[in-house]
Amino acid sequence: MKRVFLIVLDSVGMGLAKDAKDFGDEGANTLLSCSKSPYFAMPNMRELGYFNIDGMELSLEGKNCLGEDKSVANSKIDSYMGAVARLNEASAGKDTTIGHWEIAGVISDRPLPTYPNGFPPEVIDKFKELTDRGILCNLPYSGTEVINVYGDEHVKTGDLIVYTSADSVFQIAAHEDIVPVEELYDYCKKARAMLTGEHGVGRVIARPFTGSSGKYVRTSNRHDFSIEPPKETMLDKLMQSGYETLAVGKIYDIFAGVGISDYVRTRSNEDGIDKTLEMMDRDFEGLCFVNLVDYDMLYGHRRDRDGYAKALSYFDTRLPEFLSKMRSEDVLIITADHGCDPDYSGTDHTRECVPLLMYGNTITPNTNLGVKDSYTYIADTILEYFGL
């Protein structure tokens, strides 16, 4: 019974993108930045070969939180348990949607639309008409900052806070006491149906929050409404051939549910890891596709190097649990969808290569696969494993 567990560590890039300069991201390197933190320690990933990936650069100065000298703890090893590679992104973008589509086999020749000056009047006016509510903000904004700046006016008027970022997103923030969560989701569905063609943004995102003036906080009831992939993905091919396609975290939202046979949503990286381990107890044949989003959402965009490093180290401490549950024909694949360097300027994603690590009884250990031209190498590898 063949099973593949594909885990995307959201935004954990490794620099070296050959076109980083074209995206304004020359020199960005998420893993290098995180490794400068004393909280960075990934001994289990190191044993699988993560640090042996071509071009992997990590800080070798000082000690880590385990008391180890980084000159040893963050270095390559002579013999490792997995197969590794570095992947370039071929698509014209550096966002979550395009990155995951490429992992699943679809290269996007054009970037999804972004709105550095806010959405045009024809979009905002139509949305007002659909919701019968006013609109606040309509600018690129930090999600935590926007609710503190516009939260009081929203609570007073009931107007929706609409904002974007450097990504292709249409985000709607509302206080759960003013706009119930299900109503906010309904507004997002209307926005998703409206935003097509030239305004076909990658994601419409519900951003509910609670609290009082000066103390507003976002809740875990975020929900993404994605545009459907433009072409058939590996998920479609697997389902058509009778395999199960299980999704953990925001994978279901990223693919708008297309090609997914079952799914669970998650509240955090810890919850995502727990739910993936539960999936490993299920008898199925096919793919379990996982996204752990906290690296990007909580630490990368907020440029929190230590928080990012702690989250990576936490994943590493849980890795043995994955390995202990693997069956004879299971394959574990760990990768990323883009970068989000916590030491880089601004708060945007960063154009970077991503690491690829594969492990299992059917994977030849101590194998360096070099550098690949596209994330689609992952889809090709998975489909080949299932004879497709």
ROROMAR-850560 format. One line per 3 residues: number of its first residue (from 1); their letters; for each residue x, y, z of C-alpha. Coordinates in steps of 0.2 Angstrom, whole numbers, always signed. Layout:
N
NUM	A	X,Y,Z | ...
This chain:
388
1	MKR	+0,+0,+0 | +9,+15,-6 | +7,+32,+3
4	VFL	+16,+48,+1 | +16,+62,+15 | +21,+78,+7
7	IVL	+24,+92,+20 | +26,+110,+14 | +35,+121,+27
10	DSV	+27,+137,+21 | +40,+150,+16 | +55,+140,+22
13	GMG	+66,+145,+7 | +85,+143,+5 | +90,+158,-6
16	LAK	+100,+156,-22 | +85,+160,-34 | +93,+164,-51
19	DAK	+80,+178,-54 | +79,+185,-36 | +85,+202,-42
22	DFG	+70,+203,-54 | +59,+201,-39 | +69,+214,-28
25	DEG	+75,+200,-17 | +93,+198,-21 | +102,+191,-6
28	ANT	+87,+184,+3 | +89,+168,+11 | +76,+162,+24
31	LLS	+85,+147,+31 | +102,+156,+33 | +93,+170,+42
34	CSK	+85,+158,+54 | +101,+149,+57 | +108,+165,+65
37	SPY	+96,+163,+79 | +102,+153,+95 | +85,+145,+94
40	FAM	+89,+136,+78 | +92,+117,+80 | +87,+104,+67
43	PNM	+98,+88,+71 | +85,+76,+65 | +83,+85,+48
46	REL	+102,+86,+47 | +103,+67,+49 | +91,+65,+34
49	GYF	+102,+76,+24 | +94,+93,+24 | +110,+102,+27
52	NID	+118,+93,+12 | +107,+101,-1 | +118,+110,-14
55	GME	+120,+128,-9 | +113,+126,+8 | +121,+140,+18
58	LSL	+119,+141,+37 | +127,+151,+51 | +142,+143,+59
61	EGK	+145,+155,+73 | +141,+153,+91 | +130,+139,+100
64	NCL	+112,+134,+97 | +99,+131,+111 | +105,+113,+113
67	GED	+122,+120,+118 | +130,+113,+102 | +143,+123,+92
70	KSV	+135,+128,+76 | +151,+125,+66 | +147,+106,+69
73	ANS	+128,+107,+72 | +124,+117,+56 | +136,+108,+44
76	KID	+135,+94,+31 | +137,+76,+36 | +146,+62,+27
79	SYM	+132,+50,+27 | +113,+54,+28 | +97,+44,+27
82	GAV	+87,+53,+14 | +88,+60,-4 | +90,+79,-6
85	ARL	+89,+92,-20 | +87,+111,-22 | +72,+117,-33
88	NEA	+71,+133,-43 | +54,+141,-45 | +49,+142,-64
91	SAG	+32,+151,-61 | +31,+170,-63 | +27,+173,-45
94	KDT	+32,+170,-27 | +16,+168,-18 | +8,+153,-9
97	TIG	-5,+149,-22 | +7,+149,-37 | +20,+139,-27
100	HWE	+8,+125,-22 | +1,+124,-40 | +19,+122,-46
103	IAG	+23,+108,-33 | +7,+100,-40 | +13,+101,-58
106	VIS	+7,+118,-64 | +19,+131,-70 | +11,+149,-70
109	DRP	+17,+159,-84 | +9,+175,-78 | +9,+182,-60
112	LPT	-8,+183,-51 | -14,+202,-50 | -8,+212,-36
115	YPN	-14,+229,-30 | +0,+240,-22 | -12,+255,-23
118	GFP	-28,+246,-17 | -42,+239,-28 | -49,+250,-41
121	PEV	-67,+258,-39 | -75,+245,-50 | -70,+231,-38
124	IDK	-74,+241,-22 | -91,+248,-29 | -97,+231,-34
127	FKE	-92,+223,-18 | -101,+237,-8 | -116,+233,-19
130	LTD	-115,+214,-15 | -113,+216,+4 | -123,+232,+7
133	RGI	-109,+238,+18 | -97,+252,+17 | -78,+248,+15
136	LCN	-63,+254,+25 | -45,+255,+21 | -43,+247,+3
139	LPY	-24,+248,+4 | -9,+236,+7 | -8,+233,+26
142	SGT	-1,+222,+39 | -15,+211,+45 | -11,+215,+64
145	EVI	-9,+233,+61 | -25,+236,+50 | -37,+230,+63
148	NVY	-29,+242,+76 | -30,+257,+64 | -47,+253,+57
151	GDE	-55,+242,+71 | -64,+256,+81 | -72,+263,+65
154	HVK	-77,+246,+59 | -85,+242,+76 | -94,+259,+76
157	TGD	-101,+258,+58 | -101,+240,+53 | -91,+244,+37
160	LIV	-79,+230,+32 | -60,+232,+32 | -54,+227,+15
163	YTS	-35,+227,+12 | -22,+218,+2 | -3,+215,+3
166	ADS	+11,+212,-9 | +3,+195,-13 | -12,+192,-24
169	VFQ	-25,+193,-10 | -42,+202,-6 | -43,+201,+13
172	IAA	-59,+206,+23 | -57,+209,+41 | -72,+210,+53
175	HED	-75,+209,+72 | -84,+193,+76 | -97,+202,+87
178	IVP	-101,+214,+72 | -100,+202,+58 | -103,+184,+63
181	VEE	-90,+172,+55 | -102,+163,+44 | -108,+180,+37
184	LYD	-90,+185,+34 | -87,+169,+25 | -103,+172,+14
187	YCK	-96,+190,+10 | -79,+181,+5 | -89,+169,-7
190	KAR	-97,+184,-15 | -80,+192,-17 | -73,+176,-24
193	AML	-86,+174,-37 | -84,+193,-42 | -65,+192,-43
196	TGE	-62,+184,-60 | -53,+188,-76 | -41,+202,-74
199	HGV	-45,+204,-56 | -44,+185,-53 | -34,+186,-37
202	GRV	-26,+171,-30 | -35,+171,-13 | -50,+180,-5
205	IAR	-46,+178,+14 | -58,+180,+29 | -49,+188,+43
208	PFT	-60,+188,+59 | -54,+197,+75 | -60,+200,+92
211	GSS	-56,+211,+107 | -58,+229,+111 | -51,+246,+106
214	GKY	-32,+245,+106 | -33,+226,+110 | -39,+218,+94
217	VRT	-33,+201,+90 | -36,+190,+75 | -44,+173,+78
220	SNR	-41,+156,+71 | -56,+157,+61 | -47,+163,+46
223	HDF	-53,+155,+30 | -45,+156,+12 | -56,+155,-4
226	SIE	-44,+152,-18 | -45,+153,-37 | -46,+136,-45
229	PPK	-30,+129,-53 | -29,+134,-72 | -24,+116,-77
232	ETM	-25,+98,-71 | -14,+94,-56 | -6,+79,-49
235	LDK	-21,+78,-37 | -33,+77,-51 | -22,+63,-59
238	LMQ	-21,+53,-43 | -40,+54,-40 | -44,+49,-58
241	SGY	-33,+34,-55 | -43,+29,-39 | -30,+35,-26
244	ETL	-35,+45,-11 | -29,+63,-9 | -30,+69,+9
247	AVG	-26,+87,+13 | -20,+95,+30 | -21,+113,+34
250	KIY	-24,+126,+20 | -21,+114,+6 | -39,+112,+3
253	DIF	-41,+131,+2 | -26,+133,-9 | -33,+121,-22
256	AGV	-51,+127,-20 | -55,+109,-15 | -51,+103,-33
259	GIS	-44,+85,-33 | -45,+83,-15 | -55,+68,-8
262	DYV	-54,+72,+11 | -47,+86,+22 | -45,+93,+39
265	RTR	-41,+111,+43 | -28,+116,+57 | -26,+130,+70
268	SNE	-7,+130,+71 | +9,+121,+66 | +7,+110,+81
271	DGI	-11,+106,+77 | -6,+102,+59 | +8,+90,+65
274	DKT	-4,+81,+76 | -17,+80,+62 | -4,+73,+50
277	LEM	+1,+60,+63 | -17,+55,+64 | -18,+53,+45
280	MDR	-3,+42,+46 | -14,+30,+57 | -26,+29,+43
283	DFE	-26,+14,+30 | -26,+23,+13 | -17,+22,-3
286	GLC	-12,+39,-11 | -6,+56,-6 | -7,+66,+10
289	FVN	-3,+84,+6 | +1,+95,+21 | +4,+114,+24
292	LVD	+11,+121,+40 | +8,+139,+38 | +15,+147,+55
295	YDM	+32,+150,+48 | +25,+162,+35 | +10,+169,+44
298	LYG	+17,+172,+61 | +35,+174,+59 | +41,+177,+41
301	HRR	+29,+192,+37 | +32,+199,+54 | +51,+198,+52
304	DRD	+53,+188,+68 | +69,+178,+66 | +69,+170,+83
307	GYA	+51,+165,+82 | +54,+157,+65 | +69,+148,+72
310	KAL	+59,+141,+87 | +46,+135,+75 | +58,+126,+64
313	SYF	+67,+118,+79 | +50,+112,+86 | +46,+104,+69
316	DTR	+63,+95,+71 | +58,+88,+88 | +42,+81,+81
319	LPE	+51,+73,+66 | +55,+56,+74 | +36,+54,+77
322	FLS	+33,+54,+58 | +48,+42,+55 | +41,+30,+68
325	KMR	+24,+29,+60 | +31,+26,+42 | +26,+9,+34
328	SED	+36,-1,+22 | +30,+8,+6 | +28,+26,+14
331	VLI	+38,+40,+7 | +40,+57,+17 | +44,+72,+7
334	ITA	+48,+89,+15 | +49,+105,+5 | +43,+123,+4
337	DHG	+33,+135,-8 | +43,+151,-8 | +54,+161,+5
340	CDP	+50,+174,+18 | +66,+180,+25 | +64,+187,+42
343	DYS	+80,+197,+40 | +75,+205,+24 | +67,+222,+21
346	GTD	+48,+224,+20 | +36,+211,+25 | +34,+202,+8
349	HTR	+38,+184,+2 | +55,+183,-5 | +60,+174,-21
352	ECV	+71,+159,-16 | +74,+141,-21 | +67,+129,-9
355	PLL	+74,+113,-1 | +68,+96,-5 | +70,+81,+6
358	MYG	+64,+63,+3 | +65,+48,+15 | +58,+30,+15
361	NTI	+62,+12,+12 | +60,+15,-7 | +72,+31,-7
364	TPN	+90,+28,-9 | +99,+35,+6 | +114,+47,+4
367	TNL	+108,+54,-12 | +111,+71,-18 | +100,+75,-33
370	GVK	+108,+92,-37 | +98,+107,-43 | +81,+105,-52
373	DSY	+73,+118,-63 | +56,+118,-56 | +45,+113,-41
376	TYI	+36,+102,-53 | +50,+89,-50 | +39,+85,-34
379	ADT	+23,+81,-44 | +33,+71,-57 | +41,+61,-43
382	ILE	+25,+57,-34 | +16,+52,-50 | +30,+41,-56
385	YFG	+30,+32,-39 | +11,+28,-42 | +15,+23,-60
388	L	+6,+37,-67
